[in-house]
């Protein structure tokens, strides 16, 4: 399990599709999920409104619907407790992965928006990539989690740790090796292929834990196209406000794609050993730009009719 924290400064949020949050909420903190399926995500929020704002003003937010006021403040220093329905591409993808989730600590405050998500590395990277494509965070951090033990903070499971320690103690990771996989397999009583597969998996997990990035500038164009398709799935043609929001999101994604094309075309971009691969990536990115334009034109025409 991994945990990724994405942070946007409050001034930057104002220019995003969720910018109206800053005009309504002084503070808003995610407490828990009540229901969690794509397009029907119900959460409990603890909020403090800006001066002159109240729960009724939530109707101005296209991605948030007030369902119930659970608790009203007794005085100005207290907070509201609200049940709301959330409908946004990032949160919907988070629910759709069936493996990642937001956690308490995600909040909007005086500094900005902190979005904390947990899940398996591959699924987590999908959500964080969409968040980055829509709006580049000011800060991104990641850490490994282990819920099996309060003492073990490794990315490995307890069984994987035992096997790694067993192999280490017998010199498997020494240079040169002091033992072979066949010797380990014989001593443990498992097939050589099984031990080899487990050790390869351990090395892969450790490398991913050490070097995987959730804010890297390059994203596979095929993944980008998949995320674009996911964004458009969330929008109904007969709701012009949602279509406007989708067009805004796709515009931000186009900007991110353009920036990645610029990076690919730089002379010092790595790797620079295979020009054909770089040209192919640029072509795929340009196809994604055209794909976005086609979607925007189709959605706009459908909503205008």
PASEBA-1860 file (N, C-alpha, C; in nm, 3 decimals):
! residues 305
1> XXXXXXXX> 0.085/-0.121/0.000/0.000/0.000/0.000/0.088/0.124/0.000 ~ 0.041/0.225/-0.073/0.111/0.354/-0.075/0.011/0.465/-0.039 ~ 0.066/0.576/0.002/-0.015/0.695/0.028/0.046/0.811/-0.046 ~ -0.036/0.883/-0.121/0.010/0.999/-0.197/-0.065/1.122/-0.148 ~ 0.008/1.229/-0.124/-0.051/1.357/-0.083/-0.024/1.460/-0.191 ~ -0.132/1.518/-0.245/-0.121/1.624/-0.346/-0.169/1.754/-0.283 ~ -0.098/1.862/-0.310/-0.131/1.990/-0.248/-0.132/2.102/-0.352 ~ -0.240/2.183/-0.349/-0.250/2.302/-0.433/-0.266/2.425/-0.344
9> XXXXXXXX> -0.190/2.530/-0.370/-0.205/2.654/-0.295/-0.343/2.715/-0.319 ~ -0.392/2.786/-0.219/-0.527/2.841/-0.227/-0.542/2.937/-0.346 ~ -0.440/3.016/-0.374/-0.449/3.109/-0.487/-0.461/3.036/-0.620 ~ -0.400/2.919/-0.631/-0.406/2.842/-0.756/-0.541/2.775/-0.772 ~ -0.601/2.735/-0.660/-0.731/2.666/-0.666/-0.836/2.755/-0.733 ~ -0.825/2.885/-0.713/-0.923/2.979/-0.768/-0.932/2.969/-0.920 ~ -0.825/2.923/-0.984/-0.822/2.917/-1.130/-0.856/2.778/-1.183 ~ -0.890/2.685/-1.092/-0.926/2.549/-1.133/-1.078/2.537/-1.145
17> XXXXXXXX> -1.124/2.420/-1.191/-1.268/2.399/-1.207/-1.340/2.392/-1.073 ~ -1.263/2.374/-0.964/-1.323/2.372/-0.830/-1.298/2.503/-0.757 ~ -1.262/2.607/-0.832/-1.223/2.735/-0.773/-1.326/2.798/-0.682 ~ -1.457/2.774/-0.709/-1.562/2.835/-0.628/-1.559/2.788/-0.483 ~ -1.489/2.677/-0.456/-1.475/2.630/-0.318/-1.419/2.739/-0.228 ~ -1.322/2.813/-0.279/-1.254/2.914/-0.196/-1.344/3.032/-0.164 ~ -1.449/3.053/-0.244/-1.541/3.164/-0.218/-1.650/3.126/-0.118 ~ -1.668/2.996/-0.095/-1.776/2.949/-0.007/-1.722/2.896/0.126
25> XXXXXXXX> -1.614/2.817/0.119/-1.561/2.755/0.241/-1.434/2.824/0.288 ~ -1.433/2.859/0.415/-1.309/2.902/0.478/-1.223/2.780/0.507 ~ -1.289/2.674/0.555/-1.225/2.546/0.579/-1.324/2.435/0.547 ~ -1.274/2.324/0.497/-1.358/2.206/0.471/-1.270/2.083/0.489 ~ -1.315/1.990/0.572/-1.234/1.871/0.601/-1.315/1.745/0.572 ~ -1.254/1.653/0.499/-1.316/1.523/0.469/-1.315/1.438/0.595 ~ -1.435/1.389/0.635/-1.447/1.306/0.756/-1.457/1.158/0.721 ~ -1.550/1.124/0.629/-1.566/0.983/0.593/-1.655/0.969/0.471
33> XXXXXXXX> -1.652/0.850/0.412/-1.745/0.814/0.306/-1.874/0.760/0.371 ~ -1.986/0.785/0.304/-2.113/0.723/0.341/-2.154/0.625/0.232 ~ -2.130/0.663/0.107/-2.152/0.577/-0.008/-2.045/0.609/-0.109 ~ -2.000/0.507/-0.183/-1.886/0.532/-0.271/-1.891/0.445/-0.396 ~ -1.962/0.494/-0.498/-1.960/0.435/-0.632/-1.948/0.551/-0.729 ~ -1.894/0.529/-0.850/-1.880/0.639/-0.945/-2.012/0.713/-0.968 ~ -2.008/0.843/-0.967/-2.122/0.933/-0.988/-2.219/0.937/-0.869 ~ -2.191/0.862/-0.766/-2.274/0.869/-0.645/-2.183/0.850/-0.523
41> XXXXXXXX> -2.101/0.950/-0.501/-2.008/0.948/-0.388/-2.064/1.040/-0.281 ~ -2.099/0.984/-0.168/-2.157/1.062/-0.059/-2.058/1.065/0.057 ~ -2.027/1.185/0.102/-1.926/1.201/0.206/-1.974/1.296/0.315 ~ -1.911/1.287/0.429/-1.938/1.380/0.539/-1.824/1.481/0.545 ~ -1.860/1.608/0.546/-1.762/1.716/0.554/-1.783/1.798/0.681 ~ -1.673/1.839/0.740/-1.676/1.934/0.850/-1.631/2.068/0.791 ~ -1.719/2.170/0.795/-1.689/2.294/0.722/-1.714/2.418/0.806 ~ -1.639/2.521/0.769/-1.662/2.657/0.818/-1.679/2.746/0.696
49> XXXXXXXX> -1.787/2.821/0.690/-1.817/2.901/0.573/-1.749/3.037/0.579 ~ -1.724/3.092/0.460/-1.675/3.229/0.452/-1.785/3.323/0.501 ~ -1.747/3.443/0.539/-1.844/3.541/0.588/-1.955/3.563/0.484 ~ -2.078/3.556/0.531/-2.193/3.579/0.444/-2.236/3.456/0.366 ~ -2.165/3.344/0.381/-2.201/3.222/0.310/-2.266/3.122/0.405 ~ -2.345/3.031/0.348/-2.419/2.932/0.428/-2.436/2.805/0.345 ~ -2.493/2.699/0.402/-2.513/2.575/0.325/-2.589/2.595/0.194 ~ -2.679/2.692/0.189/-2.756/2.715/0.067/-2.666/2.752/-0.051
57> XXXXXXXX> -2.550/2.811/-0.023/-2.461/2.853/-0.131/-2.391/2.737/-0.200 ~ -2.401/2.618/-0.143/-2.340/2.500/-0.205/-2.407/2.470/-0.339 ~ -2.530/2.514/-0.357/-2.600/2.492/-0.485/-2.526/2.557/-0.601 ~ -2.436/2.652/-0.574/-2.359/2.717/-0.680/-2.245/2.629/-0.731 ~ -2.217/2.519/-0.661/-2.107/2.431/-0.699/-2.160/2.315/-0.783 ~ -2.113/2.304/-0.907/-2.163/2.200/-0.997/-2.119/2.060/-0.956 ~ -2.013/2.048/-0.875/-1.959/1.918/-0.840/-1.994/1.875/-0.699 ~ -2.074/1.957/-0.628/-2.109/1.927/-0.490/-2.259/1.952/-0.469
65> XXXXXXXX> -2.328/1.856/-0.409/-2.471/1.870/-0.381/-2.497/1.847/-0.232 ~ -2.564/1.942/-0.170/-2.596/1.929/-0.028/-2.714/1.834/-0.010 ~ -2.693/1.727/0.069/-2.799/1.631/0.096/-2.862/1.651/0.232 ~ -2.779/1.691/0.330/-2.833/1.707/0.465/-2.735/1.786/0.552 ~ -2.791/1.868/0.640/-2.711/1.935/0.743/-2.719/1.847/0.867 ~ -2.614/1.775/0.897/-2.614/1.680/1.008/-2.606/1.754/1.141 ~ -2.524/1.857/1.146/-2.504/1.931/1.271/-2.478/2.077/1.241 ~ -2.550/2.166/1.308/-2.529/2.309/1.292/-2.442/2.361/1.407
73> XXXXXXXX> -2.362/2.463/1.382/-2.276/2.517/1.489/-2.358/2.591/1.595 ~ -2.311/2.580/1.719/-2.378/2.651/1.828/-2.331/2.796/1.837 ~ -2.210/2.821/1.791/-2.160/2.959/1.785/-2.064/2.971/1.667 ~ -2.010/3.089/1.646/-1.927/3.115/1.527/-1.796/3.037/1.525 ~ -1.752/2.986/1.640/-1.627/2.911/1.645/-1.647/2.764/1.610 ~ -1.771/2.718/1.609/-1.800/2.578/1.576/-1.811/2.558/1.425 ~ -1.821/2.431/1.384/-1.828/2.396/1.243/-1.960/2.327/1.210 ~ -1.996/2.332/1.083/-2.108/2.253/1.032/-2.059/2.111/1.004
81> XXXXXXXX> -2.149/2.016/1.016/-2.125/1.880/0.972/-2.227/1.851/0.862 ~ -2.178/1.828/0.740/-2.267/1.818/0.623/-2.255/1.682/0.555 ~ -2.367/1.634/0.503/-2.367/1.519/0.414/-2.384/1.573/0.272 ~ -2.286/1.547/0.186/-2.289/1.601/0.050/-2.262/1.490/-0.050 ~ -2.306/1.514/-0.173/-2.279/1.423/-0.284/-2.173/1.488/-0.372 ~ -2.066/1.415/-0.398/-1.952/1.466/-0.474/-1.950/1.406/-0.613 ~ -1.935/1.491/-0.715/-1.931/1.443/-0.853/-1.821/1.519/-0.928 ~ -1.702/1.458/-0.930/-1.588/1.518/-0.998/-1.505/1.408/-1.061
89> XXXXXXXX> -1.439/1.436/-1.172/-1.367/1.333/-1.246/-1.262/1.262/-1.161 ~ -1.188/1.337/-1.080/-1.083/1.274/-0.999/-1.143/1.183/-0.892 ~ -1.244/1.233/-0.821/-1.306/1.152/-0.716/-1.379/1.033/-0.776 ~ -1.440/1.050/-0.895/-1.509/0.939/-0.961/-1.411/0.830/-1.004 ~ -1.295/0.872/-1.057/-1.193/0.774/-1.094/-1.140/0.704/-0.969 ~ -1.127/0.779/-0.861/-1.083/0.722/-0.734/-1.178/0.610/-0.691 ~ -1.308/0.633/-0.707/-1.408/0.531/-0.673/-1.407/0.417/-0.775 ~ -1.385/0.451/-0.901/-1.392/0.351/-1.008/-1.277/0.251/-1.001
97> XXXXXXXX> -1.163/0.290/-0.946/-1.048/0.199/-0.940/-1.075/0.079/-0.850 ~ -1.171/0.095/-0.756/-1.203/-0.012/-0.661/-1.077/-0.057/-0.586 ~ -0.998/0.040/-0.546/-0.875/0.005/-0.474/-0.811/0.124/-0.406 ~ -0.843/0.244/-0.452/-0.789/0.365/-0.390/-0.900/0.441/-0.320 ~ -0.864/0.519/-0.220/-0.964/0.596/-0.147/-0.899/0.716/-0.081 ~ -0.980/0.821/-0.062/-0.934/0.937/0.015/-0.941/0.901/0.162 ~ -0.866/0.975/0.243/-0.865/0.947/0.386/-0.885/1.077/0.463 ~ -0.929/1.067/0.590/-0.937/1.187/0.674/-0.802/1.258/0.678
105> XXXXXXXX> -0.806/1.387/0.670/-0.684/1.465/0.656/-0.685/1.542/0.525 ~ -0.764/1.490/0.427/-0.787/1.566/0.305/-0.871/1.688/0.343 ~ -0.827/1.807/0.300/-0.893/1.928/0.352/-0.860/2.050/0.266 ~ -0.946/2.150/0.280/-0.922/2.284/0.229/-0.907/2.374/0.350 ~ -0.797/2.449/0.355/-0.778/2.542/0.466/-0.717/2.672/0.415 ~ -0.663/2.751/0.504/-0.608/2.880/0.464/-0.490/2.870/0.369 ~ -0.417/2.759/0.375/-0.301/2.742/0.288/-0.339/2.690/0.150 ~ -0.436/2.598/0.146/-0.473/2.542/0.017/-0.548/2.412/0.031
113> XXXXXXXX> -0.547/2.332/-0.075/-0.618/2.205/-0.079/-0.520/2.090/-0.067 ~ -0.542/2.003/0.032/-0.462/1.882/0.052/-0.549/1.762/0.021 ~ -0.507/1.681/-0.075/-0.583/1.563/-0.117/-0.496/1.440/-0.091 ~ -0.539/1.355/0.004/-0.461/1.239/0.044/-0.535/1.113/0.001 ~ -0.467/1.027/-0.076/-0.528/0.903/-0.123/-0.435/0.786/-0.094 ~ -0.496/0.671/-0.068/-0.421/0.549/-0.039/-0.466/0.438/-0.133 ~ -0.375/0.344/-0.159/-0.409/0.229/-0.241/-0.287/0.161/-0.297 ~ -0.306/0.057/-0.380/-0.194/-0.011/-0.445/-0.123/0.085/-0.541
121> XXXXXXXX> 0.009/0.071/-0.560/0.085/0.166/-0.643/0.029/0.189/-0.782 ~ -0.008/0.083/-0.855/-0.054/0.099/-0.993/-0.184/0.178/-0.999 ~ -0.282/0.141/-0.918/-0.410/0.211/-0.918/-0.394/0.353/-0.865 ~ -0.307/0.370/-0.768/-0.284/0.502/-0.711/-0.224/0.596/-0.815 ~ -0.138/0.541/-0.900/-0.075/0.624/-1.002/-0.177/0.673/-1.105 ~ -0.281/0.594/-1.132/-0.387/0.638/-1.223/-0.454/0.764/-1.172 ~ -0.494/0.762/-1.044/-0.566/0.876/-0.986/-0.475/0.998/-0.977 ~ -0.352/0.977/-0.931/-0.262/1.091/-0.916/-0.223/1.149/-1.052
129> XXXXXXXX> -0.216/1.063/-1.155/-0.186/1.112/-1.290/-0.298/1.199/-1.342 ~ -0.425/1.158/-1.323/-0.537/1.241/-1.368/-0.538/1.374/-1.294 ~ -0.513/1.370/-1.163/-0.510/1.494/-1.085/-0.400/1.587/-1.137 ~ -0.286/1.528/-1.174/-0.176/1.611/-1.225/-0.206/1.665/-1.364 ~ -0.272/1.584/-1.449/-0.307/1.631/-1.582/-0.407/1.746/-1.578 ~ -0.503/1.737/-1.485/-0.606/1.841/-1.474/-0.547/1.969/-1.416 ~ -0.464/1.954/-1.315/-0.405/2.072/-1.250/-0.279/2.031/-1.176 ~ -0.164/2.075/-1.227/-0.036/2.037/-1.168/-0.029/2.080/-1.022
137> XXXXXXXX> -0.015/1.987/-0.929/-0.008/2.023/-0.786/0.119/2.103/-0.756 ~ 0.112/2.183/-0.651/0.230/2.257/-0.607/0.328/2.165/-0.533 ~ 0.273/2.062/-0.469/0.358/1.965/-0.399/0.297/1.826/-0.412 ~ 0.383/1.726/-0.426/0.341/1.586/-0.427/0.437/1.507/-0.340 ~ 0.384/1.427/-0.250/0.469/1.340/-0.169/0.406/1.203/-0.160 ~ 0.489/1.101/-0.139/0.440/0.963/-0.132/0.515/0.888/-0.024 ~ 0.447/0.791/0.035/0.511/0.706/0.135/0.447/0.569/0.133 ~ 0.520/0.470/0.181/0.469/0.334/0.190/0.392/0.316/0.319
145> XXXXXXXX> 0.294/0.226/0.315/0.213/0.197/0.433/0.216/0.047/0.459 ~ 0.207/0.009/0.585/0.195/-0.131/0.621/0.099/-0.142/0.737 ~ -0.015/-0.207/0.715/-0.116/-0.219/0.819/-0.105/-0.351/0.895 ~ -0.001/-0.430/0.864/0.016/-0.558/0.932/0.085/-0.543/1.067 ~ 0.168/-0.441/1.078/0.245/-0.425/1.200/0.274/-0.280/1.225 ~ 0.269/-0.240/1.352/0.300/-0.102/1.387/0.450/-0.079/1.385 ~ 0.529/-0.189/1.379/0.674/-0.176/1.381/0.733/-0.187/1.241 ~ 0.663/-0.254/1.151/0.715/-0.278/1.018/0.665/-0.171/0.921
153> XXXXXXXX> 0.757/-0.088/0.871/0.720/0.019/0.778/0.769/-0.014/0.637 ~ 0.797/-0.141/0.609/0.847/-0.181/0.480/0.734/-0.193/0.380 ~ 0.769/-0.181/0.250/0.671/-0.202/0.144/0.641/-0.351/0.128 ~ 0.723/-0.437/0.187/0.707/-0.581/0.176/0.610/-0.634/0.281 ~ 0.544/-0.745/0.248/0.460/-0.813/0.346/0.550/-0.886/0.446 ~ 0.490/-0.937/0.554/0.567/-1.008/0.656/0.635/-1.131/0.596 ~ 0.564/-1.207/0.511/0.623/-1.325/0.448/0.737/-1.288/0.355 ~ 0.718/-1.177/0.280/0.824/-1.134/0.188/0.947/-1.089/0.266
161> XXXXXXXX> 0.925/-1.022/0.378/1.038/-0.980/0.463/1.115/-1.101/0.514 ~ 1.043/-1.204/0.557/1.108/-1.325/0.609/1.193/-1.392/0.501 ~ 1.137/-1.400/0.378/1.212/-1.462/0.270/1.334/-1.377/0.234 ~ 1.317/-1.246/0.227/1.429/-1.158/0.194/1.539/-1.169/0.300 ~ 1.498/-1.174/0.428/1.596/-1.187/0.536/1.666/-1.323/0.530 ~ 1.591/-1.428/0.499/1.647/-1.562/0.486/1.753/-1.563/0.375 ~ 1.719/-1.506/0.259/1.813/-1.503/0.148/1.934/-1.415/0.180 ~ 1.910/-1.305/0.248/2.019/-1.213/0.284/2.118/-1.281/0.378
169> XXXXXXXX> 2.064/-1.348/0.482/2.150/-1.413/0.581/2.239/-1.520/0.518 ~ 2.193/-1.580/0.409/2.270/-1.686/0.345/2.356/-1.634/0.231 ~ 2.360/-1.502/0.214/2.451/-1.441/0.118/2.403/-1.434/-0.024 ~ 2.269/-1.447/-0.044/2.218/-1.443/-0.181/2.239/-1.307/-0.245 ~ 2.237/-1.200/-0.165/2.252/-1.065/-0.219/2.396/-1.016/-0.214 ~ 2.488/-1.101/-0.169/2.629/-1.063/-0.168/2.685/-1.061/-0.309 ~ 2.797/-0.993/-0.326/2.868/-0.992/-0.455/3.011/-1.039/-0.430 ~ 3.049/-1.157/-0.479/2.962/-1.254/-0.551/2.869/-1.325/-0.453
177> XXXXXXXX> 2.764/-1.388/-0.506/2.666/-1.458/-0.422/2.734/-1.575/-0.350 ~ 2.691/-1.595/-0.225/2.743/-1.707/-0.148/2.650/-1.828/-0.151 ~ 2.534/-1.811/-0.214/2.441/-1.923/-0.227/2.360/-1.906/-0.355 ~ 2.301/-2.013/-0.400/2.221/-2.012/-0.522/2.073/-2.027/-0.489 ~ 1.988/-1.991/-0.586/1.844/-2.006/-0.566/1.808/-2.151/-0.539 ~ 1.875/-2.242/-0.609/1.846/-2.385/-0.589/1.877/-2.427/-0.446 ~ 1.983/-2.369/-0.386/2.015/-2.401/-0.247/1.907/-2.349/-0.152 ~ 1.861/-2.225/-0.178/1.754/-2.167/-0.096/1.627/-2.250/-0.107
185> XXXXXXXX> 1.594/-2.289/-0.230/1.473/-2.367/-0.254/1.478/-2.501/-0.182 ~ 1.596/-2.564/-0.187/1.612/-2.694/-0.122/1.597/-2.682/0.029 ~ 1.653/-2.573/0.086/1.647/-2.556/0.231/1.506/-2.522/0.278 ~ 1.434/-2.444/0.200/1.298/-2.405/0.237/1.198/-2.515/0.204 ~ 1.227/-2.591/0.099/1.135/-2.695/0.059/1.034/-2.650/-0.045 ~ 1.071/-2.550/-0.124/0.986/-2.500/-0.231/1.057/-2.516/-0.365 ~ 0.981/-2.506/-0.472/1.039/-2.519/-0.606/1.132/-2.402/-0.635 ~ 1.236/-2.430/-0.713/1.332/-2.324/-0.749/1.261/-2.209/-0.820
193> XXXXXXXX> 1.169/-2.243/-0.912/1.097/-2.138/-0.986/1.015/-2.050/-0.893 ~ 0.958/-2.111/-0.788/0.877/-2.034/-0.692/0.962/-1.935/-0.617 ~ 1.080/-1.981/-0.566/1.170/-1.892/-0.493/1.220/-1.780/-0.584 ~ 1.254/-1.816/-0.707/1.303/-1.716/-0.804/1.197/-1.609/-0.830 ~ 1.071/-1.652/-0.846/0.962/-1.558/-0.871/0.940/-1.466/-0.751 ~ 0.944/-1.523/-0.629/0.924/-1.443/-0.508/1.035/-1.339/-0.491 ~ 1.160/-1.380/-0.514/1.272/-1.288/-0.498/1.269/-1.176/-0.603 ~ 1.227/-1.212/-0.725/1.215/-1.109/-0.830/1.106/-1.010/-0.793
201> XXXXXXXX> 0.996/-1.062/-0.736/0.887/-0.975/-0.693/0.931/-0.883/-0.581 ~ 1.010/-0.935/-0.489/1.062/-0.854/-0.378/1.148/-0.741/-0.430 ~ 1.238/-0.772/-0.523/1.325/-0.669/-0.580/1.243/-0.563/-0.653 ~ 1.139/-0.606/-0.726/1.054/-0.512/-0.799/0.982/-0.417/-0.703 ~ 0.929/-0.473/-0.593/0.857/-0.391/-0.495/0.951/-0.288/-0.432 ~ 1.071/-0.331/-0.397/1.166/-0.240/-0.333/1.209/-0.129/-0.428 ~ 1.231/-0.164/-0.556/1.270/-0.062/-0.653/1.157/0.038/-0.676 ~ 1.034/-0.014/-0.685/0.919/0.074/-0.704/0.900/0.165/-0.583
209> XXXXXXXX> 0.920/0.108/-0.465/0.904/0.184/-0.342/1.007/0.297/-0.333 ~ 1.128/0.270/-0.380/1.234/0.369/-0.370/1.227/0.476/-0.479 ~ 1.192/0.434/-0.602/1.212/0.524/-0.715/1.085/0.564/-0.790 ~ 0.969/0.502/-0.759/0.849/0.539/-0.833/0.812/0.683/-0.804 ~ 0.762/0.752/-0.906/0.730/0.894/-0.893/0.584/0.918/-0.927 ~ 0.521/1.006/-0.850/0.381/1.039/-0.874/0.367/1.181/-0.930 ~ 0.480/1.244/-0.958/0.474/1.379/-1.014/0.570/1.395/-1.132 ~ 0.607/1.281/-1.194/0.700/1.288/-1.306/0.637/1.363/-1.423
217> XXXXXXXX> 0.720/1.430/-1.503/0.669/1.512/-1.612/0.616/1.428/-1.728 ~ 0.670/1.307/-1.746/0.630/1.225/-1.860/0.522/1.125/-1.819 ~ 0.419/1.116/-1.902/0.311/1.018/-1.881/0.287/0.945/-2.012 ~ 0.271/0.815/-2.005/0.246/0.734/-2.124/0.124/0.788/-2.198 ~ 0.138/0.823/-2.328/0.024/0.876/-2.405/-0.098/0.784/-2.404 ~ -0.076/0.653/-2.402/-0.188/0.558/-2.399/-0.267/0.572/-2.269 ~ -0.195/0.596/-2.158/-0.262/0.618/-2.030/-0.340/0.749/-2.034 ~ -0.283/0.851/-2.097/-0.351/0.980/-2.109/-0.482/0.963/-2.184
225> XXXXXXXX> -0.480/0.888/-2.296/-0.603/0.868/-2.374/-0.708/0.797/-2.291 ~ -0.666/0.697/-2.214/-0.760/0.623/-2.128/-0.824/0.716/-2.026 ~ -0.745/0.806/-1.970/-0.797/0.900/-1.870/-0.891/1.002/-1.934 ~ -0.859/1.045/-2.056/-0.949/1.137/-2.127/-1.086/1.071/-2.148 ~ -1.085/0.944/-2.188/-1.210/0.872/-2.208/-1.288/0.859/-2.078 ~ -1.216/0.841/-1.967/-1.281/0.830/-1.837/-1.349/0.960/-1.799 ~ -1.281/1.072/-1.823/-1.339/1.204/-1.793/-1.469/1.224/-1.868 ~ -1.470/1.191/-1.997/-1.590/1.215/-2.079/-1.705/1.122/-2.041
233> XXXXXXXX> -1.675/1.006/-1.984/-1.779/0.913/-1.942/-1.864/0.972/-1.829 ~ -1.807/1.066/-1.753/-1.876/1.118/-1.636/-1.979/1.225/-1.671 ~ -1.980/1.271/-1.797/-2.061/1.386/-1.833/-2.185/1.346/-1.912 ~ -2.301/1.400/-1.870/-2.425/1.379/-1.943/-2.444/1.493/-2.043 ~ -2.484/1.458/-2.165/-2.496/1.559/-2.271/-2.601/1.665/-2.243 ~ -2.703/1.632/-2.162/-2.813/1.725/-2.145/-2.790/1.824/-2.031 ~ -2.674/1.822/-1.970/-2.642/1.915/-1.861/-2.530/2.008/-1.907 ~ -2.569/2.130/-1.947/-2.471/2.222/-2.005/-2.365/2.263/-1.905
241> XXXXXXXX> -2.402/2.275/-1.776/-2.304/2.314/-1.676/-2.194/2.209/-1.665 ~ -2.233/2.081/-1.667/-2.134/1.975/-1.658/-2.049/1.969/-1.785 ~ -2.111/1.995/-1.900/-2.034/1.996/-2.024/-1.932/2.110/-2.022 ~ -1.972/2.227/-1.974/-1.878/2.338/-1.961/-1.761/2.300/-1.872 ~ -1.792/2.230/-1.762/-1.688/2.187/-1.670/-1.594/2.087/-1.737 ~ -1.654/1.992/-1.814/-1.572/1.894/-1.883/-1.479/1.961/-1.982 ~ -1.530/2.060/-2.055/-1.448/2.131/-2.152/-1.333/2.203/-2.082 ~ -1.360/2.257/-1.963/-1.254/2.322/-1.886/-1.148/2.220/-1.843
249> XXXXXXXX> -1.192/2.102/-1.799/-1.098/1.998/-1.758/-1.012/1.954/-1.876 ~ -1.077/1.931/-1.991/-1.003/1.886/-2.108/-0.906/1.993/-2.156 ~ -0.942/2.119/-2.138/-0.852/2.228/-2.173/-0.725/2.222/-2.089 ~ -0.742/2.193/-1.959/-0.626/2.180/-1.871/-0.540/2.060/-1.911 ~ -0.607/1.950/-1.949/-0.532/1.832/-1.992/-0.455/1.862/-2.121 ~ -0.517/1.937/-2.212/-0.448/1.976/-2.336/-0.322/2.055/-2.305 ~ -0.331/2.145/-2.207/-0.215/2.224/-2.169/-0.104/2.133/-2.116 ~ -0.141/2.034/-2.034/-0.042/1.940/-1.979/0.023/1.858/-2.091
257> XXXXXXXX> -0.060/1.815/-2.189/-0.006/1.738/-2.301/0.092/1.824/-2.381 ~ 0.055/1.949/-2.405/0.142/2.039/-2.482/0.276/2.057/-2.412 ~ 0.272/2.067/-2.279/0.396/2.082/-2.202/0.482/1.956/-2.214 ~ 0.417/1.838/-2.217/0.494/1.714/-2.228/0.554/1.700/-2.369 ~ 0.482/1.748/-2.471/0.538/1.746/-2.606/0.662/1.835/-2.610 ~ 0.654/1.951/-2.546/0.769/2.042/-2.542/0.888/1.975/-2.474 ~ 0.861/1.900/-2.366/0.969/1.830/-2.296/1.031/1.723/-2.385 ~ 0.945/1.651/-2.458/0.995/1.546/-2.546/1.083/1.602/-2.657
265> XXXXXXXX> 1.052/1.723/-2.702/1.125/1.784/-2.813/1.253/1.854/-2.769 ~ 1.274/1.865/-2.638/1.398/1.927/-2.590/1.517/1.837/-2.623 ~ 1.628/1.897/-2.656/1.746/1.820/-2.692/1.801/1.741/-2.574 ~ 1.780/1.794/-2.450/1.837/1.728/-2.334/1.740/1.632/-2.268 ~ 1.627/1.603/-2.335/1.530/1.511/-2.276/1.586/1.370/-2.275 ~ 1.566/1.299/-2.164/1.611/1.160/-2.152/1.492/1.065/-2.169 ~ 1.506/0.951/-2.233/1.630/0.909/-2.296/1.644/0.968/-2.437 ~ 1.765/1.002/-2.475/1.788/1.058/-2.607/1.861/0.958/-2.697
273> XXXXXXXX> 1.852/0.829/-2.659/1.918/0.725/-2.736/1.828/0.668/-2.845 ~ 1.699/0.699/-2.841/1.607/0.640/-2.937/1.512/0.747/-2.989 ~ 1.553/0.816/-3.096/1.472/0.925/-3.153/1.338/0.875/-3.204 ~ 1.333/0.752/-3.253/1.207/0.699/-3.306/1.103/0.685/-3.196 ~ 1.144/0.643/-3.078/1.051/0.631/-2.966/0.996/0.767/-2.927 ~ 1.082/0.868/-2.925/1.040/1.004/-2.889/0.941/1.056/-2.994 ~ 0.972/1.034/-3.122/0.882/1.078/-3.229/0.746/1.009/-3.217 ~ 0.747/0.881/-3.183/0.623/0.807/-3.168/0.541/0.863/-3.052
281> XXXXXXXX> 0.607/0.894/-2.941/0.537/0.950/-2.825/0.476/1.086/-2.860 ~ 0.552/1.170/-2.931/0.499/1.301/-2.973/0.377/1.282/-3.061 ~ 0.385/1.188/-3.155/0.271/1.163/-3.245/0.149/1.119/-3.166 ~ 0.169/1.031/-3.067/0.056/0.984/-2.986/-0.001/1.098/-2.902 ~ 0.084/1.184/-2.851/0.035/1.300/-2.776/-0.046/1.392/-2.866 ~ 0.003/1.417/-2.988/-0.069/1.503/-3.081/-0.204/1.441/-3.118 ~ -0.210/1.309/-3.128/-0.337/1.242/-3.154/-0.432/1.261/-3.037 ~ -0.379/1.264/-2.915/-0.463/1.289/-2.797/-0.519/1.431/-2.800
289> XXXXXXXX> -0.440/1.527/-2.848/-0.489/1.664/-2.860/-0.606/1.670/-2.958 ~ -0.592/1.601/-3.071/-0.701/1.597/-3.169/-0.823/1.525/-3.112 ~ -0.797/1.421/-3.035/-0.905/1.345/-2.972/-0.986/1.434/-2.878 ~ -0.917/1.517/-2.801/-0.986/1.610/-2.711/-1.071/1.708/-2.791 ~ -1.015/1.764/-2.899/-1.090/1.860/-2.981/-1.217/1.797/-3.037 ~ -1.207/1.671/-3.078/-1.325/1.602/-3.133/-1.431/1.583/-3.025 ~ -1.388/1.547/-2.903/-1.483/1.527/-2.794/-1.553/1.658/-2.759 ~ -1.475/1.765/-2.747/-1.532/1.896/-2.712/-1.634/1.939/-2.815
297> XXXXXXXX> -1.601/1.922/-2.945/-1.693/1.962/-3.051/-1.821/1.880/-3.045 ~ -1.807/1.748/-3.022/-1.923/1.660/-3.017/-2.013/1.695/-2.898 ~ -1.954/1.715/-2.780/-2.032/1.744/-2.660/-2.100/1.880/-2.671 ~ -2.028/1.977/-2.728/-2.084/2.112/-2.740/-2.204/2.112/-2.834 ~ -2.192/2.039/-2.946/-2.302/2.031/-3.041/-2.423/1.961/-2.979 ~ -2.397/1.853/-2.906/-2.506/1.776/-2.844/-2.580/1.861/-2.741 ~ -2.508/1.945/-2.667/-2.572/2.026/-2.565/-2.644/2.146/-2.623 ~ -2.602/2.187/-2.742/-2.664/2.305/-2.806/-2.796/2.269/-2.872
305> X> -2.811/2.140/-2.909/-2.934/2.099/-2.979/-3.052/2.088/-2.885
END
